[in-house]
Amino acid sequence: MDKEKLSGVFAPLTTPFNEMGDIVLEKLFSNIRHLNQSRLRGYLVLGTNGELCSLSHYEQMEVLKAVVKNASPDKVIMAGIGAESTKVCIELCHQAAEIGAHFGSLVTPSFFAKKMSDRILANHFVRVAENSPIPVLLYNNPGITGITISTKVIKEVSLHPKIVGMKDSSSGNLSSYILNAEPGFSLLAGSANFFFTGLLMGAVGGVLSLANVFPEHCCKLYDLGVTHQFEEGKALQFQLMKINQMVSGNFGVAGVKAAMDFAGLYGGPPRAPLDPLTTGEKQKLLEELLTSGYLKGDREGGG
């Protein structure tokens, strides 16, 4: 049942701010209403693209409540419940479950990165899972945390019935995780750059920043991957890789938000200390997206 719920494309939702850095919930509502009409399997709330680290605890819970309230019933909700202590992670799991999240997304603690041995990480993941009212997925993002979860840890924790999968945003490791994980452990690609190849290797889905902007293209690539349509899938994979490099590869969260603005949603600025794109950067990105054919001219500048 968990594998079925995790099979497909998830959008890691952005958190909308105004120019003063305040959360604008009505813009989040409108973004979700738009994405509800797509074939997305669901949403990851309070992840990297959601600027989790820039939100207070109160704000995190308000954002999660807003998503749960406005998501259509067919959408699966993952909530970021990672923290620097095991105790706080468990508390966040309970709060996320009470609000209505279906899964918790557990990023590796990283403040004491040098002390995060395989043993400590495995114990942390297992203790959180055993005390969580909802199943959890690991979130492997060494570009943010500086820590790469080892295949040894995956081999061990994938045996746990409440650790049901992992979003992998690392480069070049997904196939090794798939090879070492126990059957039934769901691997999700954390980037459009290796989504198609991941599906061919056995990943069940993806959590893709581009899904905030181009959900149908991401879902089409999923269809091609699970039906092993190699030539068409390879062509679309290359196209999405180029778009992904233009957007999040070059500019990170600010690029995703700018692309959302161009596509008629609300991206808005990131929260300081992150900077929004400059006028020149926005213009260059807009021109590239229009040239790619993925962005239609009548949608530009929306929001």
HELIX and SHEET records of a PDB file:
HELIX    1   1 ASP A    2  LEU A    6  1                                   5    
HELIX    2   2 LEU A   25  ASN A   36  1                                  12    
HELIX    3   3 LEU A   52  SER A   54  5                                   3    
HELIX    4   4 HIS A   57  ASN A   70  1                                  14    
HELIX    5   5 THR A   86  ILE A   99  1                                  14    
HELIX    6   6 ALA A  113  LYS A  115  5                                   3    
HELIX    7   7 ASP A  118  GLU A  130  1                                  13    
HELIX    8   8 PRO A  142  THR A  145  1                                   4    
HELIX    9   9 THR A  151  VAL A  157  1                                   7    
HELIX   10  10 LEU A  174  ASN A  180  1                                   7    
HELIX   11  11 ALA A  192  PHE A  194  5                                   3    
HELIX   12  12 PHE A  195  MET A  201  1                                   7    
HELIX   13  13 SER A  209  ASN A  212  5                                   4    
HELIX   14  14 PRO A  215  VAL A  226  1                                  12    
HELIX   15  15 PHE A  230  ASN A  244  1                                  15    
HELIX   16  16 GLN A  245  GLY A  249  3                                   5    
HELIX   17  17 ASN A  250  PHE A  251  1                                   2    
HELIX   18  18 VAL A  253  PHE A  262  1                                  10    
HELIX   19  19 THR A  279  SER A  292  1                                  14    
HELIX   20  20 GLY A  297  ARG A  299  5                                   3    
SHEET    1   A 9 GLY A   8  PRO A  12  0                                        
SHEET    2   A 9 GLY A  42  VAL A  45  1                                        
SHEET    3   A 9 VAL A  76  GLY A  80  1                                        
SHEET    4   A 9 PHE A 103  VAL A 107  1                                        
SHEET    5   A 9 VAL A 136  ASN A 140  1                                        
SHEET    6   A 9 ILE A 163  ASP A 168  1                                        
SHEET    7   A 9 SER A 186  ALA A 189  1                                        
SHEET    8   A 9 GLY A 205  VAL A 207  1                                        
SHEET    9   A 9 GLY A   8  PRO A  12  1                                        
END                                                                             
